[in-house]
């Protein structure tokens, strides 16, 4: 496997697949306007609402520009549907820092499309995909396990003293 020399995750990916209902799933670079729209909506739903993650904190995180992190708005049929944040490199592979979909877009296969795209871009470049999920977020853990992620470890009290994060890994097939 060669050493990564370029970012496999483009700033403006475009259409990455279709949802179960045939709707086009599009990734675009995060804009301040999209961050301002998505931040409060994501902060209002679990798991973020459960840990009192602030709207302002979400907006600032989504709008931030930093080396090694690609922030995407997920659009479906011209509507903002969610967000994907990928950090790279992290332990010989991309780290899915955040995948969040607004309630009206959940259960439509949009998250599946995002994960397939993430993996397709890693093939031939990296050995693994990584993510953390809160221990209490059993629905997300089941979702990621259904997509081939396995538990790699437990990070106790990582974000909050009373909560554990589950580190998950998926091996990427060679290119």
Protein Blocks (a to p, Z undefined) as FASTA:
>chain_A
ZZdfbdfbdfblojabdcfkopacddddddfklmmmmmmmmmmpcfklmnopafklmmmm
mmpccehiacddddeehiafbdcdddddeehiacdfbacddfklgonlmmmmmmmmmmmm
mgokambdcddddfklmmlmmmmmmnopacfbdcehklbmkbccdddddddddZZ
